[in-house]
Amino acid sequence: MSPNENTRSLEAGIERDFSDKMSYGSYLALDDLLSAQHPVSRPEHHDEMLFIIQHQTSELWLKLVLHELRAVRTRLAADDLRSAMKGIARIKHIQRSLTEQWSVLATLTPSEYSEFRDDLGASSGFQSYQYRAVEFLLGNKNAAMISVFAADPAASSLLSGLLEQTSIYDEFIRYLSRRGYAVAPELLTRDVTQAHVYDESLLAVYKHVYENPAGNWDVYEACEELVDLEDNFQLWRFRHLKTVERTIGMKRGTGGSSGAGFLRRALELTFFPELYAVRTEIGR
């Protein structure tokens, strides 16, 4: 084989001069993006780059999840259920990417992490305002969380705004009411700054839907999409917990939490309790 047989020549039409054209790098602002990794360990520890990029890419995906959740909420409010479910389908794929990323961070051994963990100071994933925003949009409202971001006016403003707004579950319940389902009036006027709690009357609505799927197909399908969404979120939480356990064991978190114990308690939280409770009722 001659040296040139294992190369691919550039086609004549391929752009080469970007002196006055937008390029791939300029469109994506790669100069900014790829220069945003600033290890703080001294001497710089090799594995800190993994730690930084893992969390930065997670934040990018969370930004997209927020973008899609806002659109889902708007579409539900406009009675556009099909488009809303398309948005949830995309979010589910993003969630899979987020969950799979834990396997990369899990390659960081306790010995490696201990070499630079103290350099992180009080910084912690607990302080991810985008993660909290996602939880607020899904319905896990907790006003006390906003105090963590008192030193960040933009983050505090975002979360305060979302606290006062409806979640996607609030909007789904309101959509059901407009469709003629027997939603209790108090669910339509509840204080949306509070996390949704289990409601027996809503369980009856879902029981009707699940016992008559053919006559309620779009709503039946939407309910299952929401369950998928929560399942994926819980899988993410679980993988987070297990990655923390294998990396730092039962040490306290850098941000002051109890670490694995705090993450384990999060597994008990639910966004759509009636959609899980209805499973016990079907077939009785």
ChimeraX commands (.cxc) that place a marker at each C-alpha (Angstrom):
marker #1 position 0.00,0.00,0.00 radius 0.5
marker #1 position 1.45,3.36,-1.00 radius 0.5
marker #1 position 1.34,6.24,1.50 radius 0.5
marker #1 position -1.50,7.96,-0.37 radius 0.5
marker #1 position -3.86,4.98,-0.55 radius 0.5
marker #1 position -4.84,5.28,3.10 radius 0.5
marker #1 position -5.88,8.94,2.98 radius 0.5
marker #1 position -9.03,10.69,1.86 radius 0.5
marker #1 position -8.63,13.69,-0.36 radius 0.5
marker #1 position -10.73,16.77,0.27 radius 0.5
marker #1 position -13.54,17.27,-2.21 radius 0.5
marker #1 position -13.38,20.39,-4.33 radius 0.5
marker #1 position -16.53,21.89,-2.79 radius 0.5
marker #1 position -15.41,21.68,0.85 radius 0.5
marker #1 position -15.08,25.11,2.46 radius 0.5
marker #1 position -11.55,26.07,3.50 radius 0.5
marker #1 position -11.59,29.83,3.99 radius 0.5
marker #1 position -13.53,31.01,7.06 radius 0.5
marker #1 position -12.02,34.46,7.31 radius 0.5
marker #1 position -15.46,36.00,6.65 radius 0.5
marker #1 position -17.77,33.00,7.23 radius 0.5
marker #1 position -19.20,31.36,10.33 radius 0.5
marker #1 position -17.39,28.13,11.09 radius 0.5
marker #1 position -18.31,25.15,13.26 radius 0.5
marker #1 position -16.06,26.45,16.03 radius 0.5
marker #1 position -17.41,29.99,15.97 radius 0.5
marker #1 position -21.04,28.83,15.86 radius 0.5
marker #1 position -20.50,26.68,18.96 radius 0.5
marker #1 position -18.21,29.22,20.67 radius 0.5
marker #1 position -15.66,26.45,21.12 radius 0.5
marker #1 position -12.93,28.87,22.16 radius 0.5
marker #1 position -15.03,29.76,25.20 radius 0.5
marker #1 position -16.36,26.25,25.81 radius 0.5
marker #1 position -13.02,24.45,25.64 radius 0.5
marker #1 position -11.22,27.04,27.74 radius 0.5
marker #1 position -13.77,26.81,30.58 radius 0.5
marker #1 position -11.98,23.99,32.42 radius 0.5
marker #1 position -9.85,25.38,35.27 radius 0.5
marker #1 position -8.44,22.74,37.61 radius 0.5
marker #1 position -7.72,24.13,41.07 radius 0.5
marker #1 position -5.47,21.38,42.44 radius 0.5
marker #1 position -1.77,22.25,42.78 radius 0.5
marker #1 position 0.08,20.49,41.42 radius 0.5
marker #1 position -2.72,19.86,38.96 radius 0.5
marker #1 position -4.09,16.34,39.40 radius 0.5
marker #1 position -4.70,14.41,36.19 radius 0.5
marker #1 position -8.20,13.23,37.16 radius 0.5
marker #1 position -9.58,16.65,38.02 radius 0.5
marker #1 position -10.21,17.28,34.32 radius 0.5
marker #1 position -12.58,14.30,34.28 radius 0.5
marker #1 position -14.38,15.68,37.32 radius 0.5
marker #1 position -14.83,19.12,35.78 radius 0.5
marker #1 position -15.97,17.95,32.34 radius 0.5
marker #1 position -18.38,15.41,33.85 radius 0.5
marker #1 position -20.17,18.17,35.73 radius 0.5
marker #1 position -19.99,20.77,32.98 radius 0.5
marker #1 position -21.55,18.41,30.43 radius 0.5
marker #1 position -24.25,17.50,32.94 radius 0.5
marker #1 position -25.06,21.19,33.31 radius 0.5
marker #1 position -25.35,21.54,29.53 radius 0.5
marker #1 position -27.81,18.66,29.40 radius 0.5
marker #1 position -29.75,20.14,32.33 radius 0.5
marker #1 position -29.98,23.42,30.42 radius 0.5
marker #1 position -31.63,21.54,27.56 radius 0.5
marker #1 position -33.96,19.68,29.94 radius 0.5
marker #1 position -35.09,23.04,31.35 radius 0.5
marker #1 position -35.62,24.36,27.84 radius 0.5
marker #1 position -37.80,21.37,26.97 radius 0.5
marker #1 position -39.73,21.30,30.26 radius 0.5
marker #1 position -40.74,24.92,29.84 radius 0.5
marker #1 position -42.02,24.10,26.37 radius 0.5
marker #1 position -43.90,21.04,27.69 radius 0.5
marker #1 position -45.59,23.21,30.31 radius 0.5
marker #1 position -46.59,25.80,27.70 radius 0.5
marker #1 position -47.97,23.15,25.34 radius 0.5
marker #1 position -50.02,21.50,28.08 radius 0.5
marker #1 position -51.48,24.89,29.01 radius 0.5
marker #1 position -52.44,25.32,25.35 radius 0.5
marker #1 position -54.10,21.86,25.24 radius 0.5
marker #1 position -51.44,20.61,22.80 radius 0.5
marker #1 position -50.93,17.22,24.40 radius 0.5
marker #1 position -49.22,15.58,21.42 radius 0.5
marker #1 position -46.51,18.24,21.17 radius 0.5
marker #1 position -46.04,18.14,24.94 radius 0.5
marker #1 position -45.45,14.40,24.79 radius 0.5
marker #1 position -42.95,14.90,21.98 radius 0.5
marker #1 position -41.01,17.16,24.33 radius 0.5
marker #1 position -41.11,14.55,27.09 radius 0.5
marker #1 position -39.85,11.91,24.66 radius 0.5
marker #1 position -36.81,14.10,23.98 radius 0.5
marker #1 position -36.24,14.69,27.68 radius 0.5
marker #1 position -36.24,10.93,28.27 radius 0.5
marker #1 position -33.36,10.53,25.80 radius 0.5
marker #1 position -31.45,13.34,27.54 radius 0.5
marker #1 position -32.03,11.60,30.86 radius 0.5
marker #1 position -30.46,8.42,29.52 radius 0.5
marker #1 position -27.36,10.36,28.51 radius 0.5
marker #1 position -27.18,11.98,31.94 radius 0.5
marker #1 position -27.52,8.63,33.68 radius 0.5
marker #1 position -24.92,6.92,31.52 radius 0.5
marker #1 position -22.44,9.68,32.34 radius 0.5
marker #1 position -22.18,8.38,35.90 radius 0.5
marker #1 position -20.31,5.34,34.54 radius 0.5
marker #1 position -17.53,7.67,33.38 radius 0.5
marker #1 position -17.21,9.40,36.76 radius 0.5
marker #1 position -17.31,5.99,38.46 radius 0.5
marker #1 position -13.87,5.29,36.96 radius 0.5
marker #1 position -12.54,7.82,39.48 radius 0.5
marker #1 position -11.26,5.70,42.37 radius 0.5
marker #1 position -11.31,6.80,46.03 radius 0.5
marker #1 position -7.53,7.11,45.97 radius 0.5
marker #1 position -7.59,9.34,42.90 radius 0.5
marker #1 position -10.42,11.57,44.13 radius 0.5
marker #1 position -8.83,12.03,47.55 radius 0.5
marker #1 position -5.83,13.63,45.83 radius 0.5
marker #1 position -7.85,16.75,44.91 radius 0.5
marker #1 position -11.14,16.57,46.82 radius 0.5
marker #1 position -10.00,19.00,49.52 radius 0.5
marker #1 position -9.15,21.55,46.81 radius 0.5
marker #1 position -12.86,21.77,45.90 radius 0.5
marker #1 position -13.62,23.62,49.12 radius 0.5
marker #1 position -17.36,23.89,49.79 radius 0.5
marker #1 position -18.36,23.51,46.14 radius 0.5
marker #1 position -20.80,20.66,45.56 radius 0.5
marker #1 position -23.27,19.35,43.00 radius 0.5
marker #1 position -25.89,20.14,45.65 radius 0.5
marker #1 position -25.44,23.75,44.52 radius 0.5
marker #1 position -26.55,23.08,40.94 radius 0.5
marker #1 position -29.34,25.61,40.47 radius 0.5
marker #1 position -30.32,24.05,37.15 radius 0.5
marker #1 position -30.91,20.71,38.84 radius 0.5
marker #1 position -33.13,22.44,41.41 radius 0.5
marker #1 position -34.95,24.23,38.61 radius 0.5
marker #1 position -35.68,20.89,36.94 radius 0.5
marker #1 position -37.06,19.55,40.21 radius 0.5
marker #1 position -39.24,22.65,40.63 radius 0.5
marker #1 position -40.64,22.27,37.11 radius 0.5
marker #1 position -41.41,18.63,37.77 radius 0.5
marker #1 position -43.20,19.59,40.98 radius 0.5
marker #1 position -40.72,18.99,43.79 radius 0.5
marker #1 position -41.04,22.51,45.20 radius 0.5
marker #1 position -38.97,23.40,48.27 radius 0.5
marker #1 position -38.60,27.08,49.06 radius 0.5
marker #1 position -35.83,26.35,51.57 radius 0.5
marker #1 position -33.56,25.30,48.70 radius 0.5
marker #1 position -33.47,28.87,47.38 radius 0.5
marker #1 position -31.43,30.02,50.38 radius 0.5
marker #1 position -28.48,27.97,49.08 radius 0.5
marker #1 position -28.26,30.43,46.17 radius 0.5
marker #1 position -28.48,33.68,48.13 radius 0.5
marker #1 position -25.06,34.74,46.81 radius 0.5
marker #1 position -26.13,34.14,43.20 radius 0.5
marker #1 position -28.89,36.65,42.29 radius 0.5
marker #1 position -29.56,35.12,38.85 radius 0.5
marker #1 position -29.98,31.61,40.24 radius 0.5
marker #1 position -32.07,32.84,43.14 radius 0.5
marker #1 position -34.31,34.80,40.78 radius 0.5
marker #1 position -34.79,31.81,38.48 radius 0.5
marker #1 position -35.77,29.49,41.30 radius 0.5
marker #1 position -38.00,32.08,42.99 radius 0.5
marker #1 position -39.84,32.54,39.70 radius 0.5
marker #1 position -40.29,28.81,39.16 radius 0.5
marker #1 position -41.48,28.40,42.74 radius 0.5
marker #1 position -44.41,30.72,41.97 radius 0.5
marker #1 position -45.23,29.05,38.66 radius 0.5
marker #1 position -47.05,25.84,37.87 radius 0.5
marker #1 position -45.19,22.57,37.40 radius 0.5
marker #1 position -45.77,20.34,34.39 radius 0.5
marker #1 position -47.89,18.11,36.64 radius 0.5
marker #1 position -50.05,21.05,37.68 radius 0.5
marker #1 position -50.60,21.81,34.00 radius 0.5
marker #1 position -51.35,18.18,33.17 radius 0.5
marker #1 position -53.97,18.05,35.93 radius 0.5
marker #1 position -55.53,21.29,34.65 radius 0.5
marker #1 position -55.52,19.85,31.14 radius 0.5
marker #1 position -57.41,16.78,32.41 radius 0.5
marker #1 position -59.99,19.06,33.99 radius 0.5
marker #1 position -60.52,20.94,30.73 radius 0.5
marker #1 position -60.95,17.60,28.97 radius 0.5
marker #1 position -63.85,16.79,31.27 radius 0.5
marker #1 position -62.20,14.46,33.76 radius 0.5
marker #1 position -63.46,14.71,37.34 radius 0.5
marker #1 position -60.56,16.66,38.83 radius 0.5
marker #1 position -61.28,18.11,42.25 radius 0.5
marker #1 position -61.55,21.94,42.14 radius 0.5
marker #1 position -59.06,22.36,44.97 radius 0.5
marker #1 position -56.35,20.80,42.79 radius 0.5
marker #1 position -56.87,23.57,40.26 radius 0.5
marker #1 position -56.48,26.37,42.80 radius 0.5
marker #1 position -53.88,24.86,45.13 radius 0.5
marker #1 position -50.79,26.77,46.28 radius 0.5
marker #1 position -48.31,25.95,43.53 radius 0.5
marker #1 position -45.35,27.06,45.67 radius 0.5
marker #1 position -45.81,23.80,47.59 radius 0.5
marker #1 position -44.86,20.34,46.39 radius 0.5
marker #1 position -47.81,18.33,45.09 radius 0.5
marker #1 position -48.98,15.74,47.59 radius 0.5
marker #1 position -50.99,12.58,47.02 radius 0.5
marker #1 position -54.68,13.18,46.34 radius 0.5
marker #1 position -57.21,10.34,46.56 radius 0.5
marker #1 position -59.66,11.97,44.14 radius 0.5
marker #1 position -57.00,12.17,41.45 radius 0.5
marker #1 position -56.31,8.48,41.92 radius 0.5
marker #1 position -59.93,7.84,40.91 radius 0.5
marker #1 position -59.37,9.80,37.68 radius 0.5
marker #1 position -56.35,7.70,36.76 radius 0.5
marker #1 position -58.14,4.49,37.72 radius 0.5
marker #1 position -60.84,5.33,35.17 radius 0.5
marker #1 position -58.19,6.04,32.53 radius 0.5
marker #1 position -56.23,2.85,33.17 radius 0.5
marker #1 position -59.32,0.65,33.28 radius 0.5
marker #1 position -60.52,2.10,29.97 radius 0.5
marker #1 position -57.35,2.67,27.90 radius 0.5
marker #1 position -59.04,2.37,24.51 radius 0.5
marker #1 position -61.43,5.21,25.30 radius 0.5
marker #1 position -58.75,7.40,26.87 radius 0.5
marker #1 position -55.77,6.48,24.74 radius 0.5
marker #1 position -53.98,9.83,24.48 radius 0.5
marker #1 position -54.29,10.51,28.21 radius 0.5
marker #1 position -53.40,6.90,29.03 radius 0.5
marker #1 position -50.27,7.21,26.91 radius 0.5
marker #1 position -49.41,10.59,28.47 radius 0.5
marker #1 position -49.66,9.07,31.95 radius 0.5
marker #1 position -47.15,6.40,30.97 radius 0.5
marker #1 position -44.82,9.03,29.51 radius 0.5
marker #1 position -44.87,10.87,32.84 radius 0.5
marker #1 position -44.10,7.63,34.67 radius 0.5
marker #1 position -41.17,7.06,32.30 radius 0.5
marker #1 position -39.95,10.56,33.11 radius 0.5
marker #1 position -40.00,9.91,36.84 radius 0.5
marker #1 position -38.48,6.43,36.47 radius 0.5
marker #1 position -35.58,7.93,34.54 radius 0.5
marker #1 position -35.13,10.64,37.15 radius 0.5
marker #1 position -35.02,8.06,39.92 radius 0.5
marker #1 position -32.49,5.99,37.97 radius 0.5
marker #1 position -30.33,9.10,37.71 radius 0.5
marker #1 position -30.65,9.67,41.45 radius 0.5
marker #1 position -29.76,6.04,42.14 radius 0.5
marker #1 position -26.68,6.09,39.89 radius 0.5
marker #1 position -25.62,9.33,41.58 radius 0.5
marker #1 position -25.93,7.66,44.98 radius 0.5
marker #1 position -23.98,4.56,43.95 radius 0.5
marker #1 position -21.23,6.61,42.31 radius 0.5
marker #1 position -20.85,8.66,45.49 radius 0.5
marker #1 position -20.79,5.51,47.62 radius 0.5
marker #1 position -18.04,3.90,45.54 radius 0.5
marker #1 position -15.99,7.12,45.42 radius 0.5
marker #1 position -16.23,8.55,48.96 radius 0.5
marker #1 position -18.15,5.92,50.92 radius 0.5
marker #1 position -20.08,7.47,53.79 radius 0.5
marker #1 position -18.04,10.69,54.08 radius 0.5
marker #1 position -19.89,13.99,54.33 radius 0.5
marker #1 position -20.40,15.91,51.09 radius 0.5
marker #1 position -18.12,18.83,50.25 radius 0.5
marker #1 position -21.16,21.12,50.47 radius 0.5
marker #1 position -21.95,20.03,54.04 radius 0.5
marker #1 position -24.63,17.40,53.41 radius 0.5
marker #1 position -24.46,13.92,54.92 radius 0.5
marker #1 position -23.42,12.66,51.48 radius 0.5
marker #1 position -24.77,9.25,50.52 radius 0.5
marker #1 position -27.40,9.34,53.26 radius 0.5
marker #1 position -28.82,12.60,51.94 radius 0.5
marker #1 position -28.93,11.20,48.39 radius 0.5
marker #1 position -30.60,8.00,49.56 radius 0.5
marker #1 position -33.45,9.97,51.16 radius 0.5
marker #1 position -34.06,11.70,47.82 radius 0.5
marker #1 position -35.10,8.33,46.38 radius 0.5
marker #1 position -38.21,8.54,48.55 radius 0.5
marker #1 position -39.42,11.71,46.82 radius 0.5
marker #1 position -41.97,11.40,44.04 radius 0.5
marker #1 position -43.31,13.84,41.46 radius 0.5
marker #1 position -46.46,12.02,40.35 radius 0.5
marker #1 position -47.62,9.90,43.33 radius 0.5
marker #1 position -51.07,9.01,41.98 radius 0.5
marker #1 position -49.60,7.59,38.78 radius 0.5
marker #1 position -47.75,5.04,40.89 radius 0.5
marker #1 position -50.56,4.43,43.36 radius 0.5
marker #1 position -53.01,3.58,40.57 radius 0.5
marker #1 position -51.01,0.46,39.76 radius 0.5
marker #1 position -52.13,-1.09,43.02 radius 0.5
marker #1 position -55.77,-0.49,42.07 radius 0.5
marker #1 position -55.79,-1.98,38.59 radius 0.5
marker #1 position -57.09,-5.55,38.46 radius 0.5
marker #1 position -58.35,-5.63,42.02 radius 0.5
marker link #1:1,2 radius 0.2
marker link #1:2,3 radius 0.2
marker link #1:3,4 radius 0.2
marker link #1:4,5 radius 0.2
marker link #1:5,6 radius 0.2
marker link #1:6,7 radius 0.2
marker link #1:7,8 radius 0.2
marker link #1:8,9 radius 0.2
marker link #1:9,10 radius 0.2
marker link #1:10,11 radius 0.2
marker link #1:11,12 radius 0.2
marker link #1:12,13 radius 0.2
marker link #1:13,14 radius 0.2
marker link #1:14,15 radius 0.2
marker link #1:15,16 radius 0.2
marker link #1:16,17 radius 0.2
marker link #1:17,18 radius 0.2
marker link #1:18,19 radius 0.2
marker link #1:19,20 radius 0.2
marker link #1:20,21 radius 0.2
marker link #1:21,22 radius 0.2
marker link #1:22,23 radius 0.2
marker link #1:23,24 radius 0.2
marker link #1:24,25 radius 0.2
marker link #1:25,26 radius 0.2
marker link #1:26,27 radius 0.2
marker link #1:27,28 radius 0.2
marker link #1:28,29 radius 0.2
marker link #1:29,30 radius 0.2
marker link #1:30,31 radius 0.2
marker link #1:31,32 radius 0.2
marker link #1:32,33 radius 0.2
marker link #1:33,34 radius 0.2
marker link #1:34,35 radius 0.2
marker link #1:35,36 radius 0.2
marker link #1:36,37 radius 0.2
marker link #1:37,38 radius 0.2
marker link #1:38,39 radius 0.2
marker link #1:39,40 radius 0.2
marker link #1:40,41 radius 0.2
marker link #1:41,42 radius 0.2
marker link #1:42,43 radius 0.2
marker link #1:43,44 radius 0.2
marker link #1:44,45 radius 0.2
marker link #1:45,46 radius 0.2
marker link #1:46,47 radius 0.2
marker link #1:47,48 radius 0.2
marker link #1:48,49 radius 0.2
marker link #1:49,50 radius 0.2
marker link #1:50,51 radius 0.2
marker link #1:51,52 radius 0.2
marker link #1:52,53 radius 0.2
marker link #1:53,54 radius 0.2
marker link #1:54,55 radius 0.2
marker link #1:55,56 radius 0.2
marker link #1:56,57 radius 0.2
marker link #1:57,58 radius 0.2
marker link #1:58,59 radius 0.2
marker link #1:59,60 radius 0.2
marker link #1:60,61 radius 0.2
marker link #1:61,62 radius 0.2
marker link #1:62,63 radius 0.2
marker link #1:63,64 radius 0.2
marker link #1:64,65 radius 0.2
marker link #1:65,66 radius 0.2
marker link #1:66,67 radius 0.2
marker link #1:67,68 radius 0.2
marker link #1:68,69 radius 0.2
marker link #1:69,70 radius 0.2
marker link #1:70,71 radius 0.2
marker link #1:71,72 radius 0.2
marker link #1:72,73 radius 0.2
marker link #1:73,74 radius 0.2
marker link #1:74,75 radius 0.2
marker link #1:75,76 radius 0.2
marker link #1:76,77 radius 0.2
marker link #1:77,78 radius 0.2
marker link #1:78,79 radius 0.2
marker link #1:79,80 radius 0.2
marker link #1:80,81 radius 0.2
marker link #1:81,82 radius 0.2
marker link #1:82,83 radius 0.2
marker link #1:83,84 radius 0.2
marker link #1:84,85 radius 0.2
marker link #1:85,86 radius 0.2
marker link #1:86,87 radius 0.2
marker link #1:87,88 radius 0.2
marker link #1:88,89 radius 0.2
marker link #1:89,90 radius 0.2
marker link #1:90,91 radius 0.2
marker link #1:91,92 radius 0.2
marker link #1:92,93 radius 0.2
marker link #1:93,94 radius 0.2
marker link #1:94,95 radius 0.2
marker link #1:95,96 radius 0.2
marker link #1:96,97 radius 0.2
marker link #1:97,98 radius 0.2
marker link #1:98,99 radius 0.2
marker link #1:99,100 radius 0.2
marker link #1:100,101 radius 0.2
marker link #1:101,102 radius 0.2
marker link #1:102,103 radius 0.2
marker link #1:103,104 radius 0.2
marker link #1:104,105 radius 0.2
marker link #1:105,106 radius 0.2
marker link #1:106,107 radius 0.2
marker link #1:107,108 radius 0.2
marker link #1:108,109 radius 0.2
marker link #1:109,110 radius 0.2
marker link #1:110,111 radius 0.2
marker link #1:111,112 radius 0.2
marker link #1:112,113 radius 0.2
marker link #1:113,114 radius 0.2
marker link #1:114,115 radius 0.2
marker link #1:115,116 radius 0.2
marker link #1:116,117 radius 0.2
marker link #1:117,118 radius 0.2
marker link #1:118,119 radius 0.2
marker link #1:119,120 radius 0.2
marker link #1:120,121 radius 0.2
marker link #1:121,122 radius 0.2
marker link #1:122,123 radius 0.2
marker link #1:123,124 radius 0.2
marker link #1:124,125 radius 0.2
marker link #1:125,126 radius 0.2
marker link #1:126,127 radius 0.2
marker link #1:127,128 radius 0.2
marker link #1:128,129 radius 0.2
marker link #1:129,130 radius 0.2
marker link #1:130,131 radius 0.2
marker link #1:131,132 radius 0.2
marker link #1:132,133 radius 0.2
marker link #1:133,134 radius 0.2
marker link #1:134,135 radius 0.2
marker link #1:135,136 radius 0.2
marker link #1:136,137 radius 0.2
marker link #1:137,138 radius 0.2
marker link #1:138,139 radius 0.2
marker link #1:139,140 radius 0.2
marker link #1:140,141 radius 0.2
marker link #1:141,142 radius 0.2
marker link #1:142,143 radius 0.2
marker link #1:143,144 radius 0.2
marker link #1:144,145 radius 0.2
marker link #1:145,146 radius 0.2
marker link #1:146,147 radius 0.2
marker link #1:147,148 radius 0.2
marker link #1:148,149 radius 0.2
marker link #1:149,150 radius 0.2
marker link #1:150,151 radius 0.2
marker link #1:151,152 radius 0.2
marker link #1:152,153 radius 0.2
marker link #1:153,154 radius 0.2
marker link #1:154,155 radius 0.2
marker link #1:155,156 radius 0.2
marker link #1:156,157 radius 0.2
marker link #1:157,158 radius 0.2
marker link #1:158,159 radius 0.2
marker link #1:159,160 radius 0.2
marker link #1:160,161 radius 0.2
marker link #1:161,162 radius 0.2
marker link #1:162,163 radius 0.2
marker link #1:163,164 radius 0.2
marker link #1:164,165 radius 0.2
marker link #1:165,166 radius 0.2
marker link #1:166,167 radius 0.2
marker link #1:167,168 radius 0.2
marker link #1:168,169 radius 0.2
marker link #1:169,170 radius 0.2
marker link #1:170,171 radius 0.2
marker link #1:171,172 radius 0.2
marker link #1:172,173 radius 0.2
marker link #1:173,174 radius 0.2
marker link #1:174,175 radius 0.2
marker link #1:175,176 radius 0.2
marker link #1:176,177 radius 0.2
marker link #1:177,178 radius 0.2
marker link #1:178,179 radius 0.2
marker link #1:179,180 radius 0.2
marker link #1:180,181 radius 0.2
marker link #1:181,182 radius 0.2
marker link #1:182,183 radius 0.2
marker link #1:183,184 radius 0.2
marker link #1:184,185 radius 0.2
marker link #1:185,186 radius 0.2
marker link #1:186,187 radius 0.2
marker link #1:187,188 radius 0.2
marker link #1:188,189 radius 0.2
marker link #1:189,190 radius 0.2
marker link #1:190,191 radius 0.2
marker link #1:191,192 radius 0.2
marker link #1:192,193 radius 0.2
marker link #1:193,194 radius 0.2
marker link #1:194,195 radius 0.2
marker link #1:195,196 radius 0.2
marker link #1:196,197 radius 0.2
marker link #1:197,198 radius 0.2
marker link #1:198,199 radius 0.2
marker link #1:199,200 radius 0.2
marker link #1:200,201 radius 0.2
marker link #1:201,202 radius 0.2
marker link #1:202,203 radius 0.2
marker link #1:203,204 radius 0.2
marker link #1:204,205 radius 0.2
marker link #1:205,206 radius 0.2
marker link #1:206,207 radius 0.2
marker link #1:207,208 radius 0.2
marker link #1:208,209 radius 0.2
marker link #1:209,210 radius 0.2
marker link #1:210,211 radius 0.2
marker link #1:211,212 radius 0.2
marker link #1:212,213 radius 0.2
marker link #1:213,214 radius 0.2
marker link #1:214,215 radius 0.2
marker link #1:215,216 radius 0.2
marker link #1:216,217 radius 0.2
marker link #1:217,218 radius 0.2
marker link #1:218,219 radius 0.2
marker link #1:219,220 radius 0.2
marker link #1:220,221 radius 0.2
marker link #1:221,222 radius 0.2
marker link #1:222,223 radius 0.2
marker link #1:223,224 radius 0.2
marker link #1:224,225 radius 0.2
marker link #1:225,226 radius 0.2
marker link #1:226,227 radius 0.2
marker link #1:227,228 radius 0.2
marker link #1:228,229 radius 0.2
marker link #1:229,230 radius 0.2
marker link #1:230,231 radius 0.2
marker link #1:231,232 radius 0.2
marker link #1:232,233 radius 0.2
marker link #1:233,234 radius 0.2
marker link #1:234,235 radius 0.2
marker link #1:235,236 radius 0.2
marker link #1:236,237 radius 0.2
marker link #1:237,238 radius 0.2
marker link #1:238,239 radius 0.2
marker link #1:239,240 radius 0.2
marker link #1:240,241 radius 0.2
marker link #1:241,242 radius 0.2
marker link #1:242,243 radius 0.2
marker link #1:243,244 radius 0.2
marker link #1:244,245 radius 0.2
marker link #1:245,246 radius 0.2
marker link #1:246,247 radius 0.2
marker link #1:247,248 radius 0.2
marker link #1:248,249 radius 0.2
marker link #1:249,250 radius 0.2
marker link #1:250,251 radius 0.2
marker link #1:251,252 radius 0.2
marker link #1:252,253 radius 0.2
marker link #1:253,254 radius 0.2
marker link #1:254,255 radius 0.2
marker link #1:255,256 radius 0.2
marker link #1:256,257 radius 0.2
marker link #1:257,258 radius 0.2
marker link #1:258,259 radius 0.2
marker link #1:259,260 radius 0.2
marker link #1:260,261 radius 0.2
marker link #1:261,262 radius 0.2
marker link #1:262,263 radius 0.2
marker link #1:263,264 radius 0.2
marker link #1:264,265 radius 0.2
marker link #1:265,266 radius 0.2
marker link #1:266,267 radius 0.2
marker link #1:267,268 radius 0.2
marker link #1:268,269 radius 0.2
marker link #1:269,270 radius 0.2
marker link #1:270,271 radius 0.2
marker link #1:271,272 radius 0.2
marker link #1:272,273 radius 0.2
marker link #1:273,274 radius 0.2
marker link #1:274,275 radius 0.2
marker link #1:275,276 radius 0.2
marker link #1:276,277 radius 0.2
marker link #1:277,278 radius 0.2
marker link #1:278,279 radius 0.2
marker link #1:279,280 radius 0.2
marker link #1:280,281 radius 0.2
marker link #1:281,282 radius 0.2
marker link #1:282,283 radius 0.2
marker link #1:283,284 radius 0.2
view
